Amino acid sequence: MELVSRTVVLAALMAFFGIVLTSAHSDHYAYEKEPNYWYDLGQQELQAALRMKQQGVAKNLILFLGDGMGVTTVTGGRIWAGQQHGLYGEEHLLSWDKFPFVGLSKTYNVDSQTTDSAASATAFLCGIKTRQGVLSVDGRAVRGNCSKMAGNEVESIMNWALAAGKSVGLISTARVTHATPAAGYARSPDRNWECDW
Ligand SMILES: *[C@@H]1O[C@H](CO)[C@@H](O)[C@H](O)[C@H]1NC(C)=O
């Protein structure tokens, strides 16, 4: 009895304040309840994948990195963006949801299960896994020790592009000496050595 009255009070308060709760169990669209909607959608996506042909070889490359932007963050972003368009959100497609290919990576490094930006930037810009906190040096280097650095430096994709006669550029919304952008052009046994003071 008490539970019922509490529920009634809660419902009245929610109605008063105009609170609407949405959850995975609320109904979406009527057409989503028809099996044919999903079969057709599956066929459309399959046919689009079959029609896809390689369009020659890429001439240039833009690597766009969202810091911390894993699958769950992207899912949250997709739902939020869809809701800004008056949708439920889950059915929305972000621009890169329409890209033809997707790849996933394992982001551990050589001395840590959860990588930091310096080691992960060294991985995706230089192609090697290394230690936590070091920039563009391999796992034989020791964080914070200059004497262990010589001979353990690696080249980044920016160096490879320059060697192939390309122009390169780096744009960052963080300061350019921050770990993620810095691995593109700097080598350091410690990500925090951004300047002398
Ligand atoms: C750096 O490495 C050298 C060579 O192994 C060692 O002698 C020195 O004590 C290390 N310095 C620090 C600060 O750990």
The ligand as an SDF file (V2000), in Angstrom:
LIG
                    3D

 14 14  0  0  0  0  0  0  0  0999 V2000
   69.6470    6.6080  -16.0530 C   0  0  0  0  0  0  0  0  0  0  0  0
   70.2460    5.4490  -16.5870 O   0  0  0  0  0  0  0  0  0  0  0  0
   71.6320    5.3700  -16.2940 C   0  0  0  0  0  0  0  0  0  0  0  0
   72.2030    4.1980  -17.1060 C   0  0  0  0  0  0  0  0  0  0  0  0
   71.5660    2.9860  -16.7780 O   0  0  0  0  0  0  0  0  0  0  0  0
   71.8200    5.2380  -14.7980 C   0  0  0  0  0  0  0  0  0  0  0  0
   73.1980    5.1690  -14.4760 O   0  0  0  0  0  0  0  0  0  0  0  0
   71.1790    6.4400  -14.1080 C   0  0  0  0  0  0  0  0  0  0  0  0
   71.2370    6.2950  -12.7220 O   0  0  0  0  0  0  0  0  0  0  0  0
   69.7460    6.6150  -14.5640 C   0  0  0  0  0  0  0  0  0  0  0  0
   69.2470    7.8990  -14.0700 N   0  0  0  0  0  0  0  0  0  0  0  0
   68.0850    8.0000  -13.4200 C   0  0  0  0  0  0  0  0  0  0  0  0
   67.7020    9.3830  -13.0300 C   0  0  0  0  0  0  0  0  0  0  0  0
   67.3780    7.0450  -13.1760 O   0  0  0  0  0  0  0  0  0  0  0  0
  1  2  1  0
  1 10  1  0
  2  3  1  0
  3  4  1  0
  3  6  1  0
  4  5  1  0
  6  7  1  0
  6  8  1  0
  8  9  1  0
  8 10  1  0
 10 11  1  0
 11 12  1  0
 12 13  1  0
 12 14  2  0
M  END
$$$$
